[in-house]
């Protein structure tokens, strides 16, 4: 699985979310603390990039080693996001609801994309063998 192919799909998803947030800003449907939603989206996208790098480097490994890399990377990224949330909310006093809801939505969406890509890759790998 090539990093750039995977990254392009994730960037497309990021772009769709960015358009949605821009629409909310332009229409003034949400006029306060929209920056917290942007921070949540950016954190989710950075998490996705780290996941793509992990998956891309581990996909060519044997299955057992790949799953150790995949799930270990997922746990590490989740821990880093939790620490980031704690710091952003406690130290910078960022709006909690917008930050967490945006991060949760983007995190889950990007995670679904990651899992789908891994599934597609394993299906094509299984057909070759």
MIPASE-761464 format. One record per residue: residue number from 1; y, z, x of N, C-alpha, C, O, CB in turn. Coordinates in steps of 0.05 Angstrom, whole numbers, plus 32768, in hexadecimal, padded with zeros to 4 digits. Glycine has a CB too. Example, Ala and Ser with C-alpha at 12.3 -4.5 7.8 and 13.67 -1.06 7.14 Angstrom:
BEGIN
+------+------+------+------+-------+-------+-------+------+------+------+------+------+------+-------+-------+-------+
! resi ! n_py ! n_pz ! n_px ! ca_py ! ca_pz ! ca_px ! c_py ! c_pz ! c_px ! o_py ! o_pz ! o_px ! cb_py ! cb_pz ! cb_px !
+------+------+------+------+-------+-------+-------+------+------+------+------+------+------+-------+-------+-------+
!    1 ! 7F8E ! 809C ! 8108 !  7FA6 !  809C !  80F6 ! 7FBE ! 809C ! 8108 ! 7FBE ! 80A9 ! 811D !  7FA7 !  80B5 !  80E2 !
!    2 ! 7FD3 ! 808E ! 8101 !  7FEB !  808F !  8111 ! 8001 ! 809D ! 8102 ! 8017 ! 80A1 ! 810C !  7FF4 !  8072 !  811A !
+------+------+------+------+-------+-------+-------+------+------+------+------+------+------+-------+-------+-------+
***
This chain:
BEGIN
+------+------+------+------+-------+-------+-------+------+------+------+------+------+------+-------+-------+-------+
! resi ! n_py ! n_pz ! n_px ! ca_py ! ca_pz ! ca_px ! c_py ! c_pz ! c_px ! o_py ! o_pz ! o_px ! cb_py ! cb_pz ! cb_px !
+------+------+------+------+-------+-------+-------+------+------+------+------+------+------+-------+-------+-------+
!    1 ! 7FE9 ! 8000 ! 8011 !  8000 !  8000 !  8000 ! 8019 ! 8000 ! 8012 ! 801C ! 8011 ! 8023 !  8000 !  8018 !  7FED !
!    2 ! 802A ! 7FED ! 800D !  8041 !  7FEA !  801E ! 8058 ! 7FFC ! 8013 ! 805D ! 7FFD ! 7FFB !  804A !  7FCD !  801F !
!    3 ! 8066 ! 8009 ! 8026 !  807C !  801B !  801F ! 8091 ! 800C ! 800F ! 809B ! 8017 ! 7FFB !  8087 !  8027 !  8039 !
!    4 ! 8099 ! 7FF5 ! 8018 !  80B0 !  7FE7 !  800B ! 80AA ! 7FDE ! 7FEF ! 80BB ! 7FDF ! 7FDD !  80B8 !  7FCF !  801C !
!    5 ! 8091 ! 7FD6 ! 7FE9 !  808A !  7FCE !  7FCE ! 808B ! 7FE6 ! 7FBC ! 8096 ! 7FE4 ! 7FA6 !  806D !  7FC1 !  7FCE !
!    6 ! 8080 ! 7FFC ! 7FC5 !  8081 !  8015 !  7FB6 ! 809D ! 801E ! 7FB2 ! 80A5 ! 8027 ! 7F9C !  8070 !  802A !  7FC4 !
!    7 ! 80AD ! 801D ! 7FC7 !  80C9 !  8026 !  7FC7 ! 80DA ! 8016 ! 7FB3 ! 80EA ! 8021 ! 7FA4 !  80D6 !  8024 !  7FE3 !
!    8 ! 80D5 ! 7FFC ! 7FB2 !  80E4 !  7FEB !  7F9F ! 80DF ! 7FF2 ! 7F82 ! 80F2 ! 7FF3 ! 7F72 !  80DD !  7FCD !  7FA3 !
!    9 ! 80C7 ! 7FF9 ! 7F7B !  80C1 !  8001 !  7F60 ! 80CE ! 801C ! 7F5A ! 80D9 ! 801F ! 7F44 !  80A2 !  8004 !  7F5C !
!   10 ! 80CF ! 802E ! 7F6D !  80DC !  8047 !  7F69 ! 80FA ! 8044 ! 7F67 ! 8108 ! 8052 ! 7F57 !  80D5 !  805A !  7F7F !
!   11 ! 8105 ! 8032 ! 7F78 !  8122 !  802E !  7F77 ! 812A ! 8021 ! 7F5C ! 8140 ! 8028 ! 7F52 !  812B !  801C !  7F8E !
!   12 ! 811A ! 8010 ! 7F51 !  811F !  8005 !  7F37 ! 8120 ! 801B ! 7F22 ! 8132 ! 801A ! 7F11 !  8109 !  7FF0 !  7F2F !
!   13 ! 810E ! 802D ! 7F23 !  810E !  8044 !  7F10 ! 8127 ! 8055 ! 7F14 ! 8133 ! 805E ! 7F01 !  80F4 !  8055 !  7F14 !
!   14 ! 812E ! 805A ! 7F2D !  8146 !  8069 !  7F34 ! 815F ! 805B ! 7F28 ! 8171 ! 8068 ! 7F1C !  8149 !  806D !  7F52 !
!   15 ! 8160 ! 8041 ! 7F2B !  8176 !  8031 !  7F21 ! 8179 ! 8033 ! 7F02 ! 818F ! 8036 ! 7EF8 !  8172 !  8014 !  7F29 !
!   16 ! 8162 ! 8033 ! 7EF4 !  8163 !  8037 !  7ED7 ! 816E ! 8052 ! 7ED0 ! 817F ! 8054 ! 7EBE !  8146 !  8033 !  7ECB !
!   17 ! 8165 ! 8067 ! 7EDD !  8170 !  8082 !  7ED8 ! 818E ! 8083 ! 7EDF ! 819D ! 8090 ! 7ED0 !  8160 !  8097 !  7EE8 !
!   18 ! 8196 ! 8076 ! 7EF4 !  81B2 !  8077 !  7EFC ! 81C3 ! 8068 ! 7EE7 ! 81D9 ! 8071 ! 7EE1 !  81B6 !  8069 !  7F18 !
!   19 ! 81B9 ! 8053 ! 7EDC !  81C8 !  8045 !  7EC7 ! 81CB ! 8057 ! 7EAF ! 81E1 ! 8059 ! 7EA3 !  81B9 !  802B !  7EBE !
!   20 ! 81B6 ! 8066 ! 7EA8 !  81B7 !  8078 !  7E91 ! 81CC ! 808E ! 7E96 ! 81DC ! 8094 ! 7E84 !  819B !  8085 !  7E8C !
!   21 ! 81CC ! 809A ! 7EAE !  81E0 !  80AF !  7EB4 ! 81FC ! 80A4 ! 7EB4 ! 820F ! 80B1 ! 7EAB !  81DA !  80BC !  7ECF !
!   22 ! 81FF ! 808B ! 7EBE !  821A !  807F !  7EBE ! 8223 ! 807A ! 7EA2 ! 823A ! 807D ! 7E9B !  8219 !  8064 !  7ECE !
!   23 ! 8211 ! 8071 ! 7E91 !  8217 !  806D !  7E74 ! 8221 ! 8088 ! 7E68 ! 8234 ! 8088 ! 7E59 !  81FF !  8062 !  7E65 !
!   24 ! 8213 ! 809D ! 7E6E !  821B !  80B8 !  7E63 ! 8237 ! 80BF ! 7E6D ! 8247 ! 80CB ! 7E5E !  8207 !  80CD !  7E6B !
!   25 ! 823D ! 80B9 ! 7E86 !  8258 !  80BF !  7E91 ! 826D ! 80AE ! 7E84 ! 8283 ! 80B8 ! 7E7C !  8258 !  80BB !  7EAF !
!   26 ! 8268 ! 8094 ! 7E80 !  827C !  8081 !  7E76 ! 8282 ! 8088 ! 7E58 ! 8299 ! 8087 ! 7E50 !  8272 !  8065 !  7E78 !
!   27 ! 826E ! 808E ! 7E49 !  8272 !  8093 !  7E2D ! 827B ! 80AF ! 7E27 ! 8280 ! 80B6 ! 7E10 !  8258 !  808D !  7E1E !
!   28 ! 827C ! 80C0 ! 7E3B !  8284 !  80DC !  7E38 ! 8272 ! 80EC ! 7E25 ! 827A ! 80FF ! 7E19 !  82A0 !  80DE !  7E2E !
!   29 ! 8258 ! 80E3 ! 7E23 !  8245 !  80F2 !  7E13 ! 8240 ! 810D ! 7E21 ! 823C ! 8122 ! 7E14 !  822B !  80E3 !  7E0F !
!   30 ! 823F ! 810C ! 7E3B !  823D !  8124 !  7E4C ! 8254 ! 8124 ! 7E5F ! 8253 ! 8114 ! 7E72 !  8220 !  8126 !  7E5A !
!   31 ! 8267 ! 8135 ! 7E5B !  827F !  8133 !  7E6C ! 8281 ! 8149 ! 7E81 ! 8291 ! 8148 ! 7E93 !  8297 !  8132 !  7E5C !
!   32 ! 8271 ! 815E ! 7E7E !  8273 !  8173 !  7E91 ! 8259 ! 8176 ! 7EA1 ! 8243 ! 8174 ! 7E96 !  8279 !  818E !  7E84 !
!   33 ! 825C ! 817A ! 7EBA !  8245 !  817F !  7ECC ! 8231 ! 8168 ! 7ECD ! 8219 ! 816E ! 7ED1 !  8237 !  8198 !  7EC3 !
!   34 ! 8239 ! 8150 ! 7ECA !  8227 !  8139 !  7ECD ! 821E ! 8136 ! 7EEA ! 820A ! 812A ! 7EEF !  8234 !  811F !  7EC2 !
!   35 ! 822E ! 8141 ! 7EFC !  8227 !  8140 !  7F18 ! 820C ! 814F ! 7F1D ! 81FD ! 8147 ! 7F2F !  823D !  814D !  7F2A !
!   36 ! 8207 ! 8163 ! 7F0E !  81EE !  8171 !  7F11 ! 81D6 ! 815F ! 7F0A ! 81C1 ! 8161 ! 7F16 !  81ED !  818A !  7EFF !
!   37 ! 81DA ! 814E ! 7EF6 !  81C5 !  813B !  7EEF ! 81C1 ! 8127 ! 7F05 ! 81AA ! 811F ! 7F0B !  81CC !  812D !  7ED4 !
!   38 ! 81D6 ! 811E ! 7F12 !  81D4 !  810B !  7F28 ! 81C5 ! 8118 ! 7F3F ! 81B5 ! 810C ! 7F4C !  81F0 !  8102 !  7F32 !
!   39 ! 81CB ! 8131 ! 7F45 !  81BD !  8140 !  7F5B ! 81A0 ! 8142 ! 7F54 ! 818F ! 813E ! 7F66 !  81CA !  815C !  7F5F !
!   40 ! 8199 ! 8148 ! 7F3B !  817D !  8149 !  7F34 ! 816F ! 812E ! 7F37 ! 8158 ! 812D ! 7F40 !  817A !  8152 !  7F17 !
!   41 ! 817C ! 8118 ! 7F30 !  8171 !  80FE !  7F33 ! 816D ! 80F7 ! 7F51 ! 8158 ! 80EC ! 7F58 !  8182 !  80E9 !  7F26 !
!   42 ! 8180 ! 80FD ! 7F61 !  817F !  80F8 !  7F7E ! 8168 ! 8108 ! 7F8A ! 815A ! 80FE ! 7F9B !  8199 !  80FD !  7F8B !
!   43 ! 8166 ! 8122 ! 7F83 !  8150 !  8132 !  7F8D ! 8135 ! 8126 ! 7F85 ! 8122 ! 8125 ! 7F95 !  8152 !  814F !  7F82 !
!   44 ! 8133 ! 811E ! 7F6C !  811A !  8111 !  7F63 ! 8113 ! 80F8 ! 7F73 ! 80FC ! 80F3 ! 7F79 !  811B !  810B !  7F45 !
!   45 ! 8128 ! 80E8 ! 7F79 !  8123 !  80CF !  7F87 ! 811C ! 80D5 ! 7FA5 ! 810B ! 80C8 ! 7FB0 !  813C !  80BD !  7F86 !
!   46 ! 8129 ! 80E8 ! 7FB1 !  8122 !  80F0 !  7FCC ! 8105 ! 80FA ! 7FCE ! 80F7 ! 80F5 ! 7FE1 !  8136 !  8105 !  7FD7 !
!   47 ! 80FD ! 8109 ! 7FBA !  80E2 !  8112 !  7FB8 ! 80CF ! 80FB ! 7FB6 ! 80BA ! 80FB ! 7FC3 !  80DF !  8125 !  7F9F !
!   48 ! 80D6 ! 80E7 ! 7FA6 !  80C6 !  80CF !  7FA3 ! 80C3 ! 80C0 ! 7FBE ! 80AD ! 80B7 ! 7FC5 !  80D2 !  80BC !  7F8E !
!   49 ! 80D9 ! 80BD ! 7FCD !  80D8 !  80B0 !  7FE7 ! 80C5 ! 80BE ! 7FFA ! 80B6 ! 80B2 ! 8008 !  80F5 !  80AE !  7FF3 !
!   50 ! 80C7 ! 80D9 ! 7FFA !  80B4 !  80E8 !  800B ! 8098 ! 80E4 ! 8002 ! 8086 ! 80E2 ! 8013 !  80BB !  8106 !  800A !
!   51 ! 8093 ! 80E2 ! 7FE8 !  8078 !  80DD !  7FDE ! 806E ! 80C1 ! 7FE5 ! 8057 ! 80BE ! 7FEC !  8078 !  80E0 !  7FC0 !
!   52 ! 8080 ! 80AE ! 7FE4 !  8079 !  8092 !  7FEB ! 8071 ! 8091 ! 8009 ! 805D ! 8084 ! 8010 !  8090 !  807F !  7FE5 !
!   53 ! 8080 ! 809E ! 8019 !  807A !  809F !  8036 ! 805F ! 80AC ! 803B ! 804F ! 80A2 ! 804C !  8090 !  80AD !  8046 !
!   54 ! 805A ! 80C2 ! 802D !  8040 !  80D0 !  8030 ! 8029 ! 80BE ! 8027 ! 8015 ! 80BC ! 8035 !  8041 !  80EA !  8021 !
!   55 ! 802C ! 80B2 ! 8010 !  8017 !  80A2 !  8005 ! 8012 ! 8089 ! 8016 ! 7FFB ! 8082 ! 801C !  801D !  8099 !  7FE8 !
!   56 ! 8028 ! 807C ! 801F !  8025 !  8064 !  802F ! 8017 ! 806A ! 8049 ! 8008 ! 8059 ! 8053 !  8041 !  8058 !  8034 !
!   57 ! 801C ! 8081 ! 8055 !  8010 !  8087 !  806E ! 7FF3 ! 8090 ! 806B ! 7FE2 ! 808D ! 807D !  801F !  809D !  807D !
!   58 ! 7FEC ! 809B ! 8054 !  7FD1 !  80A5 !  8050 ! 7FBE ! 8093 ! 8041 ! 7FA6 ! 8099 ! 8040 !  7FD3 !  80BF !  8041 !
!   59 ! 7FC8 ! 807E ! 8035 !  7FB7 !  806D !  8024 ! 7FA0 ! 805F ! 8034 ! 7F8B ! 8059 ! 8028 !  7FC8 !  8058 !  8017 !
!   60 ! 7FA5 ! 805A ! 804D !  7F90 !  804D !  805D ! 7F7B ! 8060 ! 8068 ! 7F67 ! 8057 ! 8074 !  7F9D !  803D !  8074 !
!   61 ! 7F7F ! 807A ! 8064 !  7F6C !  808E !  806E ! 7F54 ! 8090 ! 805B ! 7F55 ! 8086 ! 8044 !  7F7A !  80A9 !  8070 !
!   62 ! 7F3F ! 809D ! 8064 !  7F28 !  80A2 !  8052 ! 7F31 ! 80B2 ! 803A ! 7F44 ! 80C1 ! 803B !  7F11 !  80B0 !  8061 !
!   63 ! 7F22 ! 80B0 ! 8024 !  7F2A !  80BD !  800B ! 7F30 ! 80DB ! 800D ! 7F44 ! 80E4 ! 8003 !  7F14 !  80B9 !  7FF6 !
!   64 ! 7F1E ! 80EA ! 801A !  7F22 !  8106 !  801C ! 7F3C ! 810D ! 802B ! 7F4B ! 811E ! 8023 !  7F0A !  8113 !  802A !
!   65 ! 7F41 ! 80FF ! 8041 !  7F59 !  8104 !  8050 ! 7F72 ! 80FB ! 8041 ! 7F87 ! 8108 ! 8042 !  7F57 !  80F5 !  806B !
!   66 ! 7F70 ! 80E5 ! 8032 !  7F86 !  80DC !  8022 ! 7F8E ! 80F1 ! 800D ! 7FA6 ! 80F7 ! 800A !  7F80 !  80C1 !  8014 !
!   67 ! 7F7A ! 80FC ! 7FFF !  7F80 !  810F !  7FEA ! 7F8C ! 8129 ! 7FF5 ! 7F9C ! 8136 ! 7FE8 !  7F68 !  8115 !  7FDA !
!   68 ! 7F83 ! 8131 ! 800D !  7F90 !  8148 !  801A ! 7FAD ! 8142 ! 8020 ! 7FBE ! 8153 ! 801B !  7F80 !  814F !  8034 !
!   69 ! 7FB3 ! 812B ! 802A !  7FCE !  8123 !  8030 ! 7FDE ! 8121 ! 8016 ! 7FF5 ! 812B ! 8015 !  7FCF !  8108 !  803F !
!   70 ! 7FD3 ! 8114 ! 8002 !  7FE1 !  8110 !  7FE9 ! 7FE8 ! 812A ! 7FDB ! 7FFF ! 812E ! 7FD4 !  7FD0 !  80FF !  7FD6 !
!   71 ! 7FD4 ! 813B ! 7FD7 !  7FD9 !  8154 !  7FC8 ! 7FE9 ! 8168 ! 7FD9 ! 7FF9 ! 8178 ! 7FCF !  7FBF !  8160 !  7FBF !
!   72 ! 7FE4 ! 8168 ! 7FF3 !  7FF3 !  817A !  8005 ! 8010 ! 8172 ! 8006 ! 8022 ! 8183 ! 8005 !  7FE8 !  8179 !  8021 !
!   73 ! 8016 ! 8158 ! 8007 !  8031 !  814E !  8006 ! 803E ! 8155 ! 7FEB ! 8056 ! 815B ! 7FEB !  8032 !  8130 !  800B !
!   74 ! 802F ! 8153 ! 7FD6 !  803A !  8159 !  7FBB ! 8042 ! 8177 ! 7FBA ! 8057 ! 817D ! 7FAF !  8026 !  8152 !  7FA5 !
!   75 ! 8031 ! 8188 ! 7FC4 !  8037 !  81A5 !  7FC4 ! 804F ! 81AB ! 7FD6 ! 8060 ! 81BB ! 7FCE !  801F !  81B5 !  7FCE !
!   76 ! 8051 ! 819F ! 7FED !  8068 !  81A3 !  7FFF ! 8082 ! 8199 ! 7FF2 ! 8096 ! 81A7 ! 7FF3 !  8063 !  8195 !  801A !
!   77 ! 8081 ! 8182 ! 7FE6 !  8099 !  8177 !  7FD9 ! 80A1 ! 8189 ! 7FC1 ! 80B9 ! 818D ! 7FBD !  8094 !  815A !  7FCF !
!   78 ! 808E ! 8193 ! 7FB2 !  8095 !  81A4 !  7F9B ! 80A2 ! 81BE ! 7FA6 ! 80B6 ! 81C7 ! 7F9A !  807C !  81AB !  7F8B !
!   79 ! 8098 ! 81C9 ! 7FBB !  80A4 !  81E1 !  7FC7 ! 80C0 ! 81DC ! 7FD0 ! 80D2 ! 81EC ! 7FCC !  8093 !  81EB !  7FDF !
!   80 ! 80C5 ! 81C5 ! 7FDD !  80E0 !  81BE !  7FE7 ! 80F3 ! 81BA ! 7FCF ! 810A ! 81C1 ! 7FD1 !  80DF !  81A5 !  7FF8 !
!   81 ! 80E9 ! 81AF ! 7FB9 !  80FA !  81AB !  7FA2 ! 8101 ! 81C7 ! 7F96 ! 8118 ! 81CB ! 7F8E !  80ED !  819A !  7F8D !
!   82 ! 80EE ! 81D8 ! 7F95 !  80F3 !  81F3 !  7F8A ! 8108 ! 8202 ! 7F9B ! 811A ! 820E ! 7F8F !  80D8 !  8203 !  7F89 !
!   83 ! 8105 ! 8200 ! 7FB5 !  8119 !  820D !  7FC7 ! 8135 ! 8200 ! 7FC3 ! 8149 ! 820E ! 7FC2 !  8110 !  820A !  7FE4 !
!   84 ! 8136 ! 81E5 ! 7FC0 !  814F !  81D8 !  7FBC ! 815C ! 81E0 ! 7FA1 ! 8174 ! 81E5 ! 7FA0 !  814B !  81B9 !  7FBC !
!   85 ! 814C ! 81E2 ! 7F8C !  8156 !  81EB !  7F73 ! 8162 ! 8207 ! 7F75 ! 8177 ! 820D ! 7F6B !  8140 !  81EB !  7F5D !
!   86 ! 8153 ! 8219 ! 7F82 !  815C !  8234 !  7F85 ! 8177 ! 8235 ! 7F93 ! 818A ! 8243 ! 7F8B !  8148 !  8245 !  7F95 !
!   87 ! 8179 ! 8226 ! 7FA9 !  8192 !  8225 !  7FB8 ! 81A9 ! 8219 ! 7FA8 ! 81C0 ! 8223 ! 7FA9 !  818E !  8216 !  7FD2 !
!   88 ! 81A4 ! 8203 ! 7F9B !  81B9 !  81F6 !  7F8B ! 81C3 ! 8208 ! 7F74 ! 81DB ! 8209 ! 7F6F !  81AF !  81DC !  7F80 !
!   89 ! 81B1 ! 8215 ! 7F67 !  81B9 !  8225 !  7F50 ! 81C6 ! 8240 ! 7F59 ! 81DB ! 8247 ! 7F4E !  81A1 !  822B !  7F3E !
!   90 ! 81BA ! 824D ! 7F6C !  81C4 !  8267 !  7F74 ! 81DD ! 8265 ! 7F86 ! 81F0 ! 8274 ! 7F82 !  81AF !  8277 !  7F83 !
!   91 ! 81DC ! 8254 ! 7F9A !  81F2 !  8253 !  7FAD ! 8209 ! 8242 ! 7FA4 ! 8221 ! 8249 ! 7FA8 !  81E8 !  8249 !  7FC7 !
!   92 ! 8203 ! 822B ! 7F98 !  8219 !  8218 !  7F90 ! 8220 ! 821A ! 7F73 ! 8233 ! 820D ! 7F6A !  8210 !  81FC !  7F97 !
!   93 ! 8211 ! 822A ! 7F64 !  8217 !  822E !  7F47 ! 8219 ! 8214 ! 7F37 ! 822C ! 8210 ! 7F28 !  8231 !  823E !  7F44 !
!   94 ! 8206 ! 8202 ! 7F3B !  8205 !  81E9 !  7F2D ! 81F9 ! 81ED ! 7F11 ! 81E8 ! 81FF ! 7F0E !  81F4 !  81D4 !  7F3D !
!   95 ! 8202 ! 81DE ! 7EFE !  81F9 !  81E0 !  7EE2 ! 81DA ! 81DD ! 7EE1 ! 81CF ! 81C9 ! 7EE9 !  8206 !  81CA !  7ED1 !
!   96 ! 81CD ! 81F2 ! 7ED8 !  81B0 !  81F4 !  7ED8 ! 81A3 ! 81E0 ! 7EC6 ! 818F ! 81D2 ! 7ECE !  81A7 !  820F !  7ED0 !
!   97 ! 81AC ! 81DD ! 7EAE !  819E !  81CC !  7E9A ! 819E ! 81AF ! 7EA2 ! 8189 ! 81A2 ! 7EA2 !  81AB !  81CF !  7E7E !
!   98 ! 81B5 ! 81A4 ! 7EAA !  81B7 !  8188 !  7EB3 ! 81A6 ! 8183 ! 7ECC ! 8198 ! 816F ! 7ECE !  81D4 !  8180 !  7EB7 !
!   99 ! 81A9 ! 8195 ! 7EDF !  819A !  8192 !  7EF8 ! 817C ! 8192 ! 7EF4 ! 816E ! 8180 ! 7EFD !  81A2 !  81A8 !  7F0C !
!  100 ! 8172 ! 81A6 ! 7EE6 !  8155 !  81AA !  7EE3 ! 814A ! 8194 ! 7ED0 ! 8134 ! 8189 ! 7ED6 !  814F !  81C5 !  7ED8 !
!  101 ! 8158 ! 818E ! 7EBB !  814D !  8179 !  7EA9 ! 814D ! 815E ! 7EB6 ! 813A ! 814E ! 7EB3 !  815E !  8178 !  7E8F !
!  102 ! 8162 ! 8157 ! 7EC5 !  8162 !  813D !  7ED3 ! 814D ! 813D ! 7EE8 ! 813F ! 8128 ! 7EEB !  817E !  8139 !  7EE0 !
!  103 ! 814A ! 8152 ! 7EF8 !  8136 !  8153 !  7F0C ! 811A ! 8152 ! 7F00 ! 8108 ! 8143 ! 7F0A !  8139 !  816D !  7F1D !
!  104 ! 8115 ! 8160 ! 7EEB !  80FB !  8160 !  7EDF ! 80F3 ! 8145 ! 7ED4 ! 80DD ! 813B ! 7ED8 !  80FA !  8175 !  7EC8 !
!  105 ! 8106 ! 8138 ! 7EC7 !  8101 !  811D !  7EBC ! 80FC ! 8109 ! 7ED2 ! 80E9 ! 80F9 ! 7ED1 !  8118 !  8114 !  7EAB !
!  106 ! 810C ! 8109 ! 7EE7 !  8109 !  80F6 !  7EFD ! 80F0 ! 80FD ! 7F0D ! 80E1 ! 80EB ! 7F15 !  8121 !  80F6 !  7F0F !
!  107 ! 80EA ! 8117 ! 7F11 !  80D2 !  811F !  7F20 ! 80B9 ! 8115 ! 7F13 ! 80A7 ! 8109 ! 7F1F !  80D1 !  813E !  7F23 !
!  108 ! 80B7 ! 811A ! 7EF9 !  809F !  8111 !  7EEA ! 809D ! 80F3 ! 7EE9 ! 8087 ! 80E8 ! 7EEC !  80A0 !  811D !  7ECD !
!  109 ! 80B3 ! 80E5 ! 7EE5 !  80B2 !  80C8 !  7EE4 ! 80AA ! 80BC ! 7EFF ! 8099 ! 80AA ! 7EFF !  80CE !  80BD !  7EDC !
!  110 ! 80B5 ! 80C6 ! 7F14 !  80AD !  80BC !  7F2F ! 8090 ! 80C4 ! 7F35 ! 8082 ! 80B4 ! 7F43 !  80C0 !  80C6 !  7F44 !
!  111 ! 8088 ! 80DB ! 7F2D !  806C !  80E4 !  7F32 ! 8058 ! 80D2 ! 7F23 ! 8043 ! 80CB ! 7F2D !  8068 !  8101 !  7F29 !
!  112 ! 805F ! 80CA ! 7F0A !  804E !  80B8 !  7EFB ! 804C ! 809D ! 7F0A ! 8037 ! 8091 ! 7F0C !  8059 !  80B3 !  7EDF !
!  113 ! 8063 ! 8093 ! 7F15 !  8063 !  807B !  7F24 ! 8051 ! 807D ! 7F3D ! 8042 ! 806B ! 7F43 !  8080 !  8073 !  7F2C !
!  114 ! 8053 ! 8094 ! 7F4B !  8043 !  8098 !  7F63 ! 8025 ! 8098 ! 7F5B ! 8015 ! 808A ! 7F69 !  804A !  80B3 !  7F70 !
!  115 ! 801D ! 80A6 ! 7F47 !  8001 !  80A8 !  7F3F ! 7FF7 ! 808D ! 7F36 ! 7FE1 ! 8085 ! 7F3D !  7FFD !  80BD !  7F29 !
!  116 ! 8008 ! 807E ! 7F27 !  8000 !  8064 !  7F1E ! 7FFC ! 8051 ! 7F36 ! 7FE8 ! 8041 ! 7F37 !  8015 !  8058 !  7F0B !
!  117 ! 800E ! 8052 ! 7F4A !  800B !  8041 !  7F61 ! 7FF2 ! 8048 ! 7F71 ! 7FE4 ! 8036 ! 7F7B !  8024 !  8044 !  7F73 !
!  118 ! 7FEC ! 8062 ! 7F74 !  7FD4 !  806A !  7F82 ! 7FBB ! 8060 ! 7F73 ! 7FA8 ! 8057 ! 7F7F !  7FD3 !  8089 !  7F86 !
!  119 ! 7FBC ! 8062 ! 7F59 !  7FA5 !  8059 !  7F49 ! 7FA2 ! 803B ! 7F4C ! 7F8B ! 8031 ! 7F50 !  7FAA !  8060 !  7F2B !
!  120 ! 7FB8 ! 802C ! 7F4B !  7FB6 !  800F !  7F4E ! 7FAB ! 8008 ! 7F6A ! 7F9A ! 7FF5 ! 7F6D !  7FD1 !  8002 !  7F4B !
!  121 ! 7FB4 ! 8016 ! 7F7E !  7FAB !  8011 !  7F99 ! 7F8D ! 8017 ! 7F9C ! 7F7E ! 8008 ! 7FA9 !  7FBB !  8021 !  7FAD !
!  122 ! 7F84 ! 802D ! 7F90 !  7F68 !  8034 !  7F93 ! 7F56 ! 8021 ! 7F83 ! 7F40 ! 801C ! 7F8B !  7F63 !  8051 !  7F89 !
!  123 ! 7F60 ! 8017 ! 7F6C !  7F51 !  8003 !  7F5D ! 7F4E ! 7FE9 ! 7F6D ! 7F38 ! 7FDE ! 7F6D !  7F5F !  7FFE !  7F42 !
!  124 ! 7F63 ! 7FE1 ! 7F79 !  7F61 !  7FC8 !  7F89 ! 7F50 ! 7FCC ! 7FA2 ! 7F42 ! 7FBA ! 7FAB !  7F7D !  7FBD !  7F91 !
!  125 ! 7F51 ! 7FE4 ! 7FAD !  7F41 !  7FEA !  7FC4 ! 7F23 ! 7FEB ! 7FBD ! 7F12 ! 7FE3 ! 7FCD !  7F4A !  8005 !  7FD1 !
!  126 ! 7F1E ! 7FF5 ! 7FA5 !  7F02 !  7FF7 !  7F9C ! 7EF6 ! 7FDB ! 7F96 ! 7EDE ! 7FD7 ! 7F99 !  7F01 !  8008 !  7F83 !
!  127 ! 7F07 ! 7FC9 ! 7F8D !  7EFD !  7FAE !  7F88 ! 7EF7 ! 7F9F ! 7FA1 ! 7EE6 ! 7F8D ! 7FA1 !  7F12 !  7F9E !  7F78 !
!  128 ! 7F04 ! 7FA6 ! 7FB8 !  7EFF !  7F98 !  7FD1 ! 7EE5 ! 7FA1 ! 7FDD ! 7ED8 ! 7F92 ! 7FEC !  7F16 !  7F9E !  7FE4 !
!  129 ! 7EDD ! 7FBA ! 7FD7 !  7EC5 !  7FC5 !  7FE4 ! 7EAC ! 7FBE ! 7FD5 ! 7E96 ! 7FC6 ! 7FDD !  7EC7 !  7FE3 !  7FE6 !
+------+------+------+------+-------+-------+-------+------+------+------+------+------+------+-------+-------+-------+
***
